[in-house]
Amino acid sequence: MFGTTKHTAYGSLEPYTPQEPMRKLIAENNLLLMALSRFEIALGFGTKTVAQVCADNGVDTSTFLAVANFLSDRPYERFEISLPSLVKYLKNAHTYFLDFILPEIRRKLIASINCSDPANVGFLILRFYDGYVEEVRRHMEYENSHVFNYVDHLIKGINPGGYHISDFEHVHRPIASKLNELKDIFICHYAGSGARVDSLNSALFDIIICEQDLLGHCMVEDRIFVPAVQTLEQEVTKRAEPTSNVESKTPTPTGDILTEREKEIVRCVTRGMSNKEIADKLFLSIHTVTTHRRNINNKLQIHSTAALAIFAILNKLIDLSEVHV
C-alpha cells in the first residue's frame, strides 16, 4: 500500500532501476501517477525506460527513483538526491493538496450532507473539515516560505544561520490523522440516504486516497528530504570553515548581527507573544525559542522586553504601532 508501511523491511522486493520501463512502475503502483505529476513528467511515454522519460522531462533520475521506490515500499537508500528536484516535487505536492484535492473534497461534502443548518451534524462536519484544511495550509505554507527558502540558500552554498533542518524535524508531525477521524465518522456514525449517497461515497473515497497520499508525502519529507538537507548542511558548513575566523573589516550594522530567525523572534516578542505562541507560529519547539531568545539577549546585551522593542523599532524590524509590551 502507498505510504502505509514503515519502510524498514522490503522482503524480496528489488528496487526499480533506470533501465526499467516507466509503465511497469505505474502498472505495479497506480498511485505513482501523482508522483509523475509532481515531478512534472508528461504521460504518453510508451515503452521508454525510467531514465529516458526522466531525461525527456528534465527530471533527476536518481531522485525520481528514490521517491518512486520509497512510495512502493522498495529499497530507496542507494539513490542520490538532487535537492532542487526534490524541492520542486514537494512544492508541487503542496499545490495539489491546497489548490485541488482538498477543495474538491469540500465541494463533494457540501453536495452530500446538509451543511447549511448550524443545528445539523453536517454543519459541524464541514466546520471540522475546514479547520483541518486550515491546519494543513499553515503547515505547508510554512514549509514553502521558510524551510524551502532555507534549503534554497544551502543549495547556493550559503548557510543563513539561526536555523537547522533539525528544528523542522523536531516539530514536523503527520497531518493525515484528522482525515482518518473524518473517514471513521462517516463509516461508523453518519447515516446518509437517497441520491446523495453516491456523492458521499465519492467524497469518502477521495478522503481515503488523500489520507494515504498525505501520509506518504510527510514520510518522503522525513525519510528522504530531511537526511538530504542534513548532508548538504554539513557540506556547506565544512566549506565555510576555513574562512569562518576571518574578521571582516567592514562594520556590521547593529540589526545585522541577528539571524533572520532571531529577527522573526524579536518581532514576535515585541508584539507581546509568549514563547508557546512563538513556537506555534514559527513551527519550532518551545526549547528552540528559549534558546534563540537567550542568544538574542547575549548578542544585544538587552534583557528587557521594553528595551528590545526600542531596538526593534530603531532597526526597522517592527513598526511602533505593532509593539505590545
N, C-alpha and C positions, 0 to 999 in steps of 0.2 A: 504493500500500500504506500501511496505517495506521502512521504513525510511523517510516517507513523511509527517507525522503529527508532531504536537508539543508535543505529549506525555503528555498532561496535563489533558485530559478528556477521559475516557475509555468507557463511556456509560454503557452497561450491561455486558461487557466482564469481565470474571473472569480470573485470572492468571493461566497459566499452572502450574501443580504441579508435584512433583517427581513420583506420582503413575500413571500418565497418560502414555499411550503407546507413545513411541517416534515417531512412524509412523504417529500418529494423528497430531503432531506438523508439520511434513513435509507436510502432505496432506493439511493442512489448510494454510500453508505458504511455498511454494516450495523453496523460496529463503533462507530458513533456512538451506538448503543443504550446502551453503557456510559457515555458522556458524559451522556446523558439521566438515567440513574440517579444519577450523581454530582452533577448539578445538582438532583436530587430533582424531576424533571419526570415527571409521570404519563403513561402511554400512553392511548390512546383519544382522541387529539386530532383524528381525522378529517382534514378538509381545511384546518384552521386554519393560519395563517401562523406563521412563527417568532416574530414579535412578539406575536401573540395567545397562543400557547402559553406563552411566557415570562411574559407578564403574568398569565395564569391561575395560574401556579405560583410567582409572586413571585420570578422569576429576572431578573437584569440581562441584557437582550437583547444589548447590545454585548459583554459578557464571554462570553456563550454563543457568539456568532458568532466571536469571536476564537479560542476553543478549537476550535470545530467546523471553521472554515476551516483552522486550523493542522494539525489531525489529518487533514484531507482534502487536504493539500498545495495549498491555495489561499491567495491573499494575505490576511493577517490583521492587518497592522500598522496599518491605518486605524482599527481598533476600540478605543475607550477601555476601560480595565479598571477594574472595581469590585473592589477587593481583598477586601472581605468576601465577595462572591460567589465569587471565585476560591479563596479560602482554604477555604470550605465545600466546594467541588468537590474540592480536593486532599485534605482530611481524609477525605471520603467515599471517595475512591480508596484511601487508606491502609487504611481499614476493609475495603474489598472485598478487597484483596490479603491482608491479615493474617488476617482472620477468615473468608474464604470460599474464594477460589480456591486459595491456597497449601495450606491444609489439605485441600481437595478433591483436589488433585493427589497429596498424600501418601497419602490413603486409596486412591486408584487404584493408586499404586505398590505399596502393601502387598498389594493384591489381585492384582497382576500378576506380581510377582517374589518369589523366596524371600529374605525379609529376616530370618528368624529365626536362621539359621546364620551365626555370625561368620566361618566359613571360606568362605562363599559370596559371590560378587561382588555379589549383590543386597543383602547387608548393607552393603557398602561404598558402594553407590549410594545407599541410603537415608541413610546417615550423611553422605555428600556433600550430599545434598539438605537434610537437617536443618541442617547447618552454613550452607548458603546462606540458608535461611529465617531463621535467627537473625541473619545479617548484614543482611538486608532489614528485619527487625524493629527492630534497633538504628538503622538509617538512618532509618526512618520515625518511630519514637518520638522520636528527637532532633528531627526537624522539627516534630512535633506539640507537644513540650514547650518547645522553645527558639525555633526560627525563627518559627513561627506566633504564639507568645506575644509575641515582639519586634514582629511586624507588627501585632498587636492594639494594642499600645501606640502605635505610629505612627499607626494609624487614629484613635486618640483624641487625637492631637496631642502625644503625649509621646514624646520620644526618651530611652530609659533610659540611653544611653551605654554604652561598653565593648564595643559590638558593632556591626557593619555588615553589610549583606547581602553585601558583597564577601567577608567572611570565609566565608560559606556558599558563595558562588560559587567560591571558590578550592579548596574541598575537595569540592564536590559532584561525584560521579562516577556514571556509568551503573551500574545494578545488575542488568542483564539478561544480562551476558556468561556467567555460570555456567549459566544455563538453556540457552544455546546449546551449551555444552560437554556438558551432560547430554543434550540432544537428539542431538548427534552420537555420543555413546557408544551410545545405543540404536540409532540408524540404522546405524551403521558396525560396531559390535562386539558388540552383545548379541543373541544368537540365542534368541528366545522360541519356545515351542512349545505346541501343544494349545489348550485352551479359553481360556487366559489371554492369547492373542494379541490378541483383540478388546479386552480390558480394557487391555492395554498400549498399543494403538494409541489408545484413548480418552485415556489419560493423556498420551501423546505429543502428541496434538492440543491438549490443554489447555496443555501446556508451550509449544508453538509460539505459541498465541494470547496466553498470559501474557507471553511474552518480548516480543512486539510491543507489548502493552499497557504493560508496564513501560518500554520504550524511549520510547514516546510520552509517558508520564507524566513521565519525567525531562526530556524535551525541553520539555514545557509549563512545567515549573519553570524551566528555564534560559532559554528564549526569551520567555516571557510573564510569569511570576511575578517573576523577579529584576529585569528592567527596570522593571516597575511599582513594585516596592518601592524601587528606586533613585530613581525620580521622587518618590515620597512622602517618602523621607528628605530629599531636597533641599528640598522644600516645608516640612517640619516644622522643619528647621534654619534656613531663611530666616525663618520666622515667629518663631522664638525669638531671633534675633539682636538685636533692639532691647533686650531685657531681659537679655542674657547677661552684661553687665558690671555689672549692679546687684548690690551686695553685700547679702547677707542679714544682718539684724540679729539673727537667731536663731542661737545657737551650734550647729554641726553636730556630732553625736556622732562620736567618732573612727572607729567602724566604718562610718559612712555616707559617708565620703569615698571609699570604694571603690565601683565599679560592681558590679552583680550578677555580671557575668562575672569581674571581678577577685576577688570573694569566692569564686567557684567555684574559681578557680585557687589561691587561698590554701589552700582546703580540700584540694585535690589535693596541693599541695606538702607540707603538714604531714602528709599520710598517707604520705609517702615516695615519691611518684610522680615519675618522670623527665619531662623536657619532652616526649619522644616519647609516653610513656604518657598524659600530659595531653592532648596533641594528638589522639591516637586516641580517647580517652574523650569529648572535647568537640567532635570533628569540626572541629578547627582545624588550621592548618599549624603546624609547629614554630616558624617565624619569628614567627607571630602570638603564640604562647605566650611566646616570649622577649621580645617587645615588651611584652606585658602584665606580665610579671614585672619588667621594668625600670621600668615605670610605677608598679607597686606599691612597689618599693624607693624610688623618688623621692618618692612621696606620703607614705609612712610613715617614711622615713629609717631603715628596717630593712634590714640587709644580711646577716643570717644566718638560716638555716632555724630554728634553735632560738628566736631572738627572734621570728620570725614565728609560730611555734607558740604562744608565750606570748600574743602579740597576738590570735591567732585564738581562743584559749580565753577570754581576758578579754572579748572582744567577742561571745562565744557563737556563733562561726562553726563551731566544732568541739568535740566532747567530748574530754576528756582521754584517754579510752580509745582514741580513734581516732588519736592522734598517733603517728607513726613517723618520728623524725628521727635 
